[in-house]
Structures are given as structure tokens and as C-alpha cells.
Amino acid sequence: MSHHATPPGTGRKLTLVVLGLAALIAAMLCAFVLPSLHSGPHHVPIGVTGPRQAAEAIQENVDGPAWDVRVYKTSDAVKTAVKNKDIAGGLAVTGDGVDVYTATAGGPSATSALTALGNGVAEQNKTRASVHDLVPFTDDDPRGAGLTAALMPMIFGGIFPALILSGVFPGHRGLRIRLTGALLFSVVAGTAVAAVLQFGTHSIDGSYGLTALGVILGMAAMSTTLLGLQAFLGMGGFALGGALMMLLGNPLSGLTTGPHWLPDGWATIGQLLPPGASGSLLRTNAFFDGTGASLPALVLTAWVLIGVTFALLADRQGRRTTAPESKATTGSETADISHPEFVTS
């Protein structure tokens, strides 16, 4: 019999691994390509105001798959709704023209499309449009490059601690140390990322403390989820969590364009994953004074609880596994001590 014979079940295991990797690549392709192919305004909420006939005409002609048009009584009501994140922007028809109210920091792509829509309405009314950016990016970073670039460090801030801490503090005994280390890292790295964005590149504005708390929560959600999955399912769990964050969560986060630029289903999935929720929480804390932060904060808290739950389940499994081993070791040592060869005269 050959010593190099293939172990039983190898072919089946190899087939499952290959099919799993193929499914992962297919999912990654869909996550990156499909939202891009169908990108554009999808039920973007906007407000309109002005003379009743003009406002209703805009609502009748514009409301549809791209825009969710809501009529307001005054232009002040539209501006307040924009600042409160109830709508992405608005149009106000006046005797002097069409005022276009935007919030570039809330979604640059929606701002561009709304501006084009306002110009079209003004042209139909044979007047001109004036754009008023109510929530712009900072003067030092008018295109929001820093905000967009922040997502990748936040994702890696969740992946690296789980990977490195598992190597330094392996096994069941190191599980609680890994979890504590991940949370401590989230605090340190989160405050540092917020500081760089606000004081280093001047890419964001608002309350530094509030922004830092949001970044910390986002990193904690990703790192604890990865640690929990790895502890409970092994490296397969870590791979699953990494794919969830990087390959699915990143392209569906909507941080570059705003979530309304993705198809409805994809946008919903993206906002329920840690990268999307982290990006939305960072945006709303940095530019909207925390208005609308409840939902992304709740999503991230849920992911933290999921990660901790998996870690606790793994800890319980580890205790059950090590308990019989400890008893067996103790019994063996007792037997050895009582053996005649250890008895001295």
C-alpha cells in the first residue's frame, strides 16, 4: 500500500472549496459591477415649493423611479428638510427664477443630478436657476476626497486587528485578550482617523468627539465581527467576514456617491453592512451634526453584539473542550505519582 495515497474525502473537500471560491468571485463581481451598471438616482427624496400650479406640475412630471418628490409650503421648509436629511435637496419656484437647494456633503452625485433637473425646470419656465449648497464639503476639501478615502482605513482597521491579534494570542486562552485588544485598538485608531480627517486634512467639520465616537463604533463593529467569526468558525469564518466587509460592504457602502445612487435593493444591503453604516454615520456626524445617526449607529451596535455573541459561543465551546483534557491530564499525573517507581525508600 502506498504511503502517498490520497486521504478519503479529499476529492469532495476540494470540490467544495473550488465551488465556494467560484461563488465568492461571482458574488464579488455582482457586488462591484451590477450597482455600477444600474447607478443613478433611485427614489431620491427631494422637495418642491412655489405657486401651487407650478409645484404640482413639477411633482407630476418628475416624480417616478428616479425622484421621490414632496411638496412643501415654503422655501424655508425645504431648506430645513435638507439640513435635517429628510430630503436630499429641493427646488423652489419664485418670481425671480428657480432656486436649487443641494447638500453636496450628503451625496455629490444626487447634487449634480438635482442641479441638472433645476436647470431643466428653469429652461421650461424661461427663467434661470440659482444653486444654493446648504451642506457643502469643507473649503480645504471641496470634493470630499478625504471622506471617500476614509472607508478603506476603517475596513482595514477591522481586518488587521483580527488577523494580527489571532497570531499573537492564539487559541481559546487568547480569545478574551484578542477581543479586548480589538476594542482598545478601535478606540485608539478611531480617534486617530477622526483627528487626521478633521485637523490634518480638514476634510470634515462638526464635533470632533461625535465624529470620533462614530468611527470607533464602526471599527469595533468590523473587528469584533471578524474575531467572533474566526473564533467560532476558524479561518473559514475569518474569510467569510473579510469578504463580507471588503468585497460586498465596500462597493455597496455608497460613501462616494450617496446611497440613493445605488439600486434600491443594493443600497439597503449596503446600509445594513458595517462599511455602509460606518460611512453613513461618519457623514452625518461630520456634516449634519448627528441628525439621522440613530439608524447607522443601531446597525453597527447590532454587528458588535453579533461579533461578541460568536466570541462567547466559541469561548463556551473551548471551555467544554478543555475541561475533559484537564481532567485527563490530572488523572494521568496522579497515576504517575502513585507508580511504584516514584516511591522512595
Contacts in CASP RR format, 6 or more apart in sequence:
PFRMAT RR
TARGET T0000
AUTHOR 0000-0000-0000
METHOD contacts of the structure
MODEL  1
MSHHATPPGTGRKLTLVVLGLAALIAAMLCAFVLPSLHSGPHHVPIGVTG
PRQAAEAIQENVDGPAWDVRVYKTSDAVKTAVKNKDIAGGLAVTGDGVDV
YTATAGGPSATSALTALGNGVAEQNKTRASVHDLVPFTDDDPRGAGLTAA
LMPMIFGGIFPALILSGVFPGHRGLRIRLTGALLFSVVAGTAVAAVLQFG
THSIDGSYGLTALGVILGMAAMSTTLLGLQAFLGMGGFALGGALMMLLGN
PLSGLTTGPHWLPDGWATIGQLLPPGASGSLLRTNAFFDGTGASLPALVL
TAWVLIGVTFALLADRQGRRTTAPESKATTGSETADISHPEFVTS
24 243 0 8 1.000
24 247 0 8 1.000
27 243 0 8 1.000
27 247 0 8 1.000
27 248 0 8 1.000
28 243 0 8 1.000
28 247 0 8 1.000
28 248 0 8 1.000
31 247 0 8 1.000
31 248 0 8 1.000
31 249 0 8 1.000
31 251 0 8 1.000
31 252 0 8 1.000
32 251 0 8 1.000
34 263 0 8 1.000
34 266 0 8 1.000
35 251 0 8 1.000
35 252 0 8 1.000
35 262 0 8 1.000
35 263 0 8 1.000
35 266 0 8 1.000
38 263 0 8 1.000
39 109 0 8 1.000
39 257 0 8 1.000
39 261 0 8 1.000
39 262 0 8 1.000
39 263 0 8 1.000
40 66 0 8 1.000
40 109 0 8 1.000
40 113 0 8 1.000
40 261 0 8 1.000
41 66 0 8 1.000
41 67 0 8 1.000
41 109 0 8 1.000
41 110 0 8 1.000
41 113 0 8 1.000
41 260 0 8 1.000
41 261 0 8 1.000
42 65 0 8 1.000
42 66 0 8 1.000
42 260 0 8 1.000
42 261 0 8 1.000
42 262 0 8 1.000
42 263 0 8 1.000
42 264 0 8 1.000
42 267 0 8 1.000
43 64 0 8 1.000
43 65 0 8 1.000
43 66 0 8 1.000
43 67 0 8 1.000
43 68 0 8 1.000
43 260 0 8 1.000
43 264 0 8 1.000
44 66 0 8 1.000
44 67 0 8 1.000
44 68 0 8 1.000
44 88 0 8 1.000
44 110 0 8 1.000
44 113 0 8 1.000
44 114 0 8 1.000
44 260 0 8 1.000
45 67 0 8 1.000
45 68 0 8 1.000
45 70 0 8 1.000
45 86 0 8 1.000
45 87 0 8 1.000
45 88 0 8 1.000
45 89 0 8 1.000
45 260 0 8 1.000
46 67 0 8 1.000
46 68 0 8 1.000
46 69 0 8 1.000
46 70 0 8 1.000
46 87 0 8 1.000
46 88 0 8 1.000
46 89 0 8 1.000
46 90 0 8 1.000
46 91 0 8 1.000
46 114 0 8 1.000
47 69 0 8 1.000
47 70 0 8 1.000
47 71 0 8 1.000
47 72 0 8 1.000
47 78 0 8 1.000
47 81 0 8 1.000
47 87 0 8 1.000
47 89 0 8 1.000
47 90 0 8 1.000
47 91 0 8 1.000
48 55 0 8 1.000
48 58 0 8 1.000
48 59 0 8 1.000
48 62 0 8 1.000
48 69 0 8 1.000
48 70 0 8 1.000
48 71 0 8 1.000
48 72 0 8 1.000
48 78 0 8 1.000
48 90 0 8 1.000
48 91 0 8 1.000
48 92 0 8 1.000
48 93 0 8 1.000
49 55 0 8 1.000
49 71 0 8 1.000
49 72 0 8 1.000
49 73 0 8 1.000
49 74 0 8 1.000
49 75 0 8 1.000
49 77 0 8 1.000
49 78 0 8 1.000
49 91 0 8 1.000
49 92 0 8 1.000
49 93 0 8 1.000
50 75 0 8 1.000
50 92 0 8 1.000
50 93 0 8 1.000
50 94 0 8 1.000
51 93 0 8 1.000
54 93 0 8 1.000
54 125 0 8 1.000
55 71 0 8 1.000
55 93 0 8 1.000
56 71 0 8 1.000
58 69 0 8 1.000
58 91 0 8 1.000
58 93 0 8 1.000
58 121 0 8 1.000
59 69 0 8 1.000
59 71 0 8 1.000
62 69 0 8 1.000
62 117 0 8 1.000
63 69 0 8 1.000
66 113 0 8 1.000
67 117 0 8 1.000
70 81 0 8 1.000
70 87 0 8 1.000
72 78 0 8 1.000
72 81 0 8 1.000
75 92 0 8 1.000
75 94 0 8 1.000
75 99 0 8 1.000
75 101 0 8 1.000
78 87 0 8 1.000
78 89 0 8 1.000
78 90 0 8 1.000
78 91 0 8 1.000
78 92 0 8 1.000
78 101 0 8 1.000
79 101 0 8 1.000
79 134 0 8 1.000
81 87 0 8 1.000
81 89 0 8 1.000
82 88 0 8 1.000
82 89 0 8 1.000
82 90 0 8 1.000
82 101 0 8 1.000
82 102 0 8 1.000
82 103 0 8 1.000
82 134 0 8 1.000
82 135 0 8 1.000
83 103 0 8 1.000
83 134 0 8 1.000
83 135 0 8 1.000
83 288 0 8 1.000
83 291 0 8 1.000
84 288 0 8 1.000
84 291 0 8 1.000
85 103 0 8 1.000
85 106 0 8 1.000
85 284 0 8 1.000
85 288 0 8 1.000
85 291 0 8 1.000
85 292 0 8 1.000
88 102 0 8 1.000
88 103 0 8 1.000
88 106 0 8 1.000
88 107 0 8 1.000
88 110 0 8 1.000
88 111 0 8 1.000
88 114 0 8 1.000
88 260 0 8 1.000
89 100 0 8 1.000
89 101 0 8 1.000
89 102 0 8 1.000
89 103 0 8 1.000
89 110 0 8 1.000
89 111 0 8 1.000
89 114 0 8 1.000
89 134 0 8 1.000
90 100 0 8 1.000
90 101 0 8 1.000
90 102 0 8 1.000
90 114 0 8 1.000
91 98 0 8 1.000
91 99 0 8 1.000
91 100 0 8 1.000
91 101 0 8 1.000
91 114 0 8 1.000
91 117 0 8 1.000
91 118 0 8 1.000
91 121 0 8 1.000
92 98 0 8 1.000
92 99 0 8 1.000
92 101 0 8 1.000
93 121 0 8 1.000
93 125 0 8 1.000
95 127 0 8 1.000
96 127 0 8 1.000
97 122 0 8 1.000
97 125 0 8 1.000
97 127 0 8 1.000
97 128 0 8 1.000
97 129 0 8 1.000
97 130 0 8 1.000
98 118 0 8 1.000
98 121 0 8 1.000
98 122 0 8 1.000
98 125 0 8 1.000
98 127 0 8 1.000
98 128 0 8 1.000
98 129 0 8 1.000
98 130 0 8 1.000
99 129 0 8 1.000
99 130 0 8 1.000
99 132 0 8 1.000
100 114 0 8 1.000
100 115 0 8 1.000
100 117 0 8 1.000
100 118 0 8 1.000
100 119 0 8 1.000
100 129 0 8 1.000
100 130 0 8 1.000
100 131 0 8 1.000
100 132 0 8 1.000
101 132 0 8 1.000
101 134 0 8 1.000
102 110 0 8 1.000
102 111 0 8 1.000
102 114 0 8 1.000
102 115 0 8 1.000
102 131 0 8 1.000
102 132 0 8 1.000
102 133 0 8 1.000
102 134 0 8 1.000
102 135 0 8 1.000
103 111 0 8 1.000
103 133 0 8 1.000
103 134 0 8 1.000
103 135 0 8 1.000
103 287 0 8 1.000
104 111 0 8 1.000
104 133 0 8 1.000
104 135 0 8 1.000
104 136 0 8 1.000
104 137 0 8 1.000
105 135 0 8 1.000
105 136 0 8 1.000
105 137 0 8 1.000
105 144 0 8 1.000
105 147 0 8 1.000
105 283 0 8 1.000
105 286 0 8 1.000
105 287 0 8 1.000
105 288 0 8 1.000
106 135 0 8 1.000
106 258 0 8 1.000
106 283 0 8 1.000
106 287 0 8 1.000
106 288 0 8 1.000
107 257 0 8 1.000
107 258 0 8 1.000
107 260 0 8 1.000
107 261 0 8 1.000
108 143 0 8 1.000
108 144 0 8 1.000
108 256 0 8 1.000
108 257 0 8 1.000
108 258 0 8 1.000
109 257 0 8 1.000
109 258 0 8 1.000
109 261 0 8 1.000
110 257 0 8 1.000
110 258 0 8 1.000
110 260 0 8 1.000
110 261 0 8 1.000
111 133 0 8 1.000
115 129 0 8 1.000
115 131 0 8 1.000
118 129 0 8 1.000
119 129 0 8 1.000
120 129 0 8 1.000
121 129 0 8 1.000
122 128 0 8 1.000
122 129 0 8 1.000
135 287 0 8 1.000
135 288 0 8 1.000
136 142 0 8 1.000
137 143 0 8 1.000
137 144 0 8 1.000
137 147 0 8 1.000
137 203 0 8 1.000
137 287 0 8 1.000
138 144 0 8 1.000
138 202 0 8 1.000
138 203 0 8 1.000
138 204 0 8 1.000
138 205 0 8 1.000
139 202 0 8 1.000
140 201 0 8 1.000
140 202 0 8 1.000
140 203 0 8 1.000
141 147 0 8 1.000
141 201 0 8 1.000
141 202 0 8 1.000
141 203 0 8 1.000
144 203 0 8 1.000
145 203 0 8 1.000
146 197 0 8 1.000
146 201 0 8 1.000
146 203 0 8 1.000
146 204 0 8 1.000
147 197 0 8 1.000
147 203 0 8 1.000
147 204 0 8 1.000
147 255 0 8 1.000
147 282 0 8 1.000
147 283 0 8 1.000
147 286 0 8 1.000
148 255 0 8 1.000
148 256 0 8 1.000
150 193 0 8 1.000
150 197 0 8 1.000
150 203 0 8 1.000
150 215 0 8 1.000
150 255 0 8 1.000
150 279 0 8 1.000
150 282 0 8 1.000
151 250 0 8 1.000
151 253 0 8 1.000
151 255 0 8 1.000
151 275 0 8 1.000
151 276 0 8 1.000
151 278 0 8 1.000
151 279 0 8 1.000
152 250 0 8 1.000
153 193 0 8 1.000
154 193 0 8 1.000
154 215 0 8 1.000
154 218 0 8 1.000
154 219 0 8 1.000
154 222 0 8 1.000
154 275 0 8 1.000
154 278 0 8 1.000
154 279 0 8 1.000
154 282 0 8 1.000
155 222 0 8 1.000
155 245 0 8 1.000
155 246 0 8 1.000
155 250 0 8 1.000
155 275 0 8 1.000
157 185 0 8 1.000
157 186 0 8 1.000
157 189 0 8 1.000
157 219 0 8 1.000
157 222 0 8 1.000
157 223 0 8 1.000
158 182 0 8 1.000
158 186 0 8 1.000
158 219 0 8 1.000
158 222 0 8 1.000
158 223 0 8 1.000
158 226 0 8 1.000
158 245 0 8 1.000
159 222 0 8 1.000
159 223 0 8 1.000
159 226 0 8 1.000
159 242 0 8 1.000
159 245 0 8 1.000
159 246 0 8 1.000
161 181 0 8 1.000
161 182 0 8 1.000
161 185 0 8 1.000
161 186 0 8 1.000
161 223 0 8 1.000
161 227 0 8 1.000
162 178 0 8 1.000
162 182 0 8 1.000
162 223 0 8 1.000
162 226 0 8 1.000
162 227 0 8 1.000
162 230 0 8 1.000
162 238 0 8 1.000
163 238 0 8 1.000
165 177 0 8 1.000
165 178 0 8 1.000
165 181 0 8 1.000
165 182 0 8 1.000
165 227 0 8 1.000
166 178 0 8 1.000
166 227 0 8 1.000
166 230 0 8 1.000
166 238 0 8 1.000
169 175 0 8 1.000
169 177 0 8 1.000
169 178 0 8 1.000
172 314 0 8 1.000
172 315 0 8 1.000
172 318 0 8 1.000
172 319 0 8 1.000
172 321 0 8 1.000
172 322 0 8 1.000
175 231 0 8 1.000
175 311 0 8 1.000
175 314 0 8 1.000
175 315 0 8 1.000
176 315 0 8 1.000
178 227 0 8 1.000
178 231 0 8 1.000
179 224 0 8 1.000
179 227 0 8 1.000
179 228 0 8 1.000
179 308 0 8 1.000
179 311 0 8 1.000
182 220 0 8 1.000
182 223 0 8 1.000
182 224 0 8 1.000
182 227 0 8 1.000
183 220 0 8 1.000
183 223 0 8 1.000
183 224 0 8 1.000
185 219 0 8 1.000
185 223 0 8 1.000
186 216 0 8 1.000
186 217 0 8 1.000
186 218 0 8 1.000
186 219 0 8 1.000
186 220 0 8 1.000
186 223 0 8 1.000
187 216 0 8 1.000
189 219 0 8 1.000
190 212 0 8 1.000
190 215 0 8 1.000
190 216 0 8 1.000
190 219 0 8 1.000
191 212 0 8 1.000
191 215 0 8 1.000
191 216 0 8 1.000
193 215 0 8 1.000
194 204 0 8 1.000
194 208 0 8 1.000
194 209 0 8 1.000
194 211 0 8 1.000
194 212 0 8 1.000
194 214 0 8 1.000
194 215 0 8 1.000
195 208 0 8 1.000
195 212 0 8 1.000
197 203 0 8 1.000
197 204 0 8 1.000
197 211 0 8 1.000
197 286 0 8 1.000
198 204 0 8 1.000
198 205 0 8 1.000
198 206 0 8 1.000
198 208 0 8 1.000
198 211 0 8 1.000
198 286 0 8 1.000
199 208 0 8 1.000
204 211 0 8 1.000
204 282 0 8 1.000
204 286 0 8 1.000
204 287 0 8 1.000
205 286 0 8 1.000
205 287 0 8 1.000
206 285 0 8 1.000
206 286 0 8 1.000
206 287 0 8 1.000
206 289 0 8 1.000
207 285 0 8 1.000
207 289 0 8 1.000
210 285 0 8 1.000
210 289 0 8 1.000
210 290 0 8 1.000
211 282 0 8 1.000
211 285 0 8 1.000
211 286 0 8 1.000
213 285 0 8 1.000
214 278 0 8 1.000
214 281 0 8 1.000
214 282 0 8 1.000
214 285 0 8 1.000
214 293 0 8 1.000
214 297 0 8 1.000
214 300 0 8 1.000
215 278 0 8 1.000
215 282 0 8 1.000
217 278 0 8 1.000
217 281 0 8 1.000
217 297 0 8 1.000
217 300 0 8 1.000
217 301 0 8 1.000
217 304 0 8 1.000
218 274 0 8 1.000
218 277 0 8 1.000
218 278 0 8 1.000
218 281 0 8 1.000
218 300 0 8 1.000
219 278 0 8 1.000
220 300 0 8 1.000
220 304 0 8 1.000
221 274 0 8 1.000
221 277 0 8 1.000
221 278 0 8 1.000
221 300 0 8 1.000
221 301 0 8 1.000
221 303 0 8 1.000
221 304 0 8 1.000
222 245 0 8 1.000
222 274 0 8 1.000
222 275 0 8 1.000
222 278 0 8 1.000
222 303 0 8 1.000
224 303 0 8 1.000
224 304 0 8 1.000
224 307 0 8 1.000
224 308 0 8 1.000
224 311 0 8 1.000
225 241 0 8 1.000
225 244 0 8 1.000
225 245 0 8 1.000
225 274 0 8 1.000
225 303 0 8 1.000
225 304 0 8 1.000
225 306 0 8 1.000
225 307 0 8 1.000
225 310 0 8 1.000
226 238 0 8 1.000
226 241 0 8 1.000
226 242 0 8 1.000
226 245 0 8 1.000
227 307 0 8 1.000
227 311 0 8 1.000
228 307 0 8 1.000
228 308 0 8 1.000
228 310 0 8 1.000
228 311 0 8 1.000
228 314 0 8 1.000
229 236 0 8 1.000
229 237 0 8 1.000
229 238 0 8 1.000
229 240 0 8 1.000
229 241 0 8 1.000
229 307 0 8 1.000
229 310 0 8 1.000
230 236 0 8 1.000
230 237 0 8 1.000
230 238 0 8 1.000
231 310 0 8 1.000
231 311 0 8 1.000
231 314 0 8 1.000
231 315 0 8 1.000
232 310 0 8 1.000
232 311 0 8 1.000
232 313 0 8 1.000
232 314 0 8 1.000
232 317 0 8 1.000
233 240 0 8 1.000
244 273 0 8 1.000
245 273 0 8 1.000
245 274 0 8 1.000
245 275 0 8 1.000
248 269 0 8 1.000
248 270 0 8 1.000
248 273 0 8 1.000
249 270 0 8 1.000
249 273 0 8 1.000
249 274 0 8 1.000
249 275 0 8 1.000
249 276 0 8 1.000
250 275 0 8 1.000
252 262 0 8 1.000
252 266 0 8 1.000
252 267 0 8 1.000
252 269 0 8 1.000
252 270 0 8 1.000
252 273 0 8 1.000
252 275 0 8 1.000
252 276 0 8 1.000
253 270 0 8 1.000
253 273 0 8 1.000
253 275 0 8 1.000
253 276 0 8 1.000
253 278 0 8 1.000
253 279 0 8 1.000
254 261 0 8 1.000
254 262 0 8 1.000
254 267 0 8 1.000
254 270 0 8 1.000
254 276 0 8 1.000
254 279 0 8 1.000
255 275 0 8 1.000
255 276 0 8 1.000
255 279 0 8 1.000
255 280 0 8 1.000
255 283 0 8 1.000
259 267 0 8 1.000
259 270 0 8 1.000
259 271 0 8 1.000
259 276 0 8 1.000
259 280 0 8 1.000
260 267 0 8 1.000
262 270 0 8 1.000
270 276 0 8 1.000
271 277 0 8 1.000
271 280 0 8 1.000
271 295 0 8 1.000
271 296 0 8 1.000
271 299 0 8 1.000
272 299 0 8 1.000
274 299 0 8 1.000
274 300 0 8 1.000
274 303 0 8 1.000
276 296 0 8 1.000
277 295 0 8 1.000
277 296 0 8 1.000
277 297 0 8 1.000
277 299 0 8 1.000
277 300 0 8 1.000
277 303 0 8 1.000
278 296 0 8 1.000
278 300 0 8 1.000
279 296 0 8 1.000
280 295 0 8 1.000
280 296 0 8 1.000
281 293 0 8 1.000
281 296 0 8 1.000
281 297 0 8 1.000
281 300 0 8 1.000
284 290 0 8 1.000
284 291 0 8 1.000
284 292 0 8 1.000
284 293 0 8 1.000
284 296 0 8 1.000
285 293 0 8 1.000
336 342 0 8 1.000
END
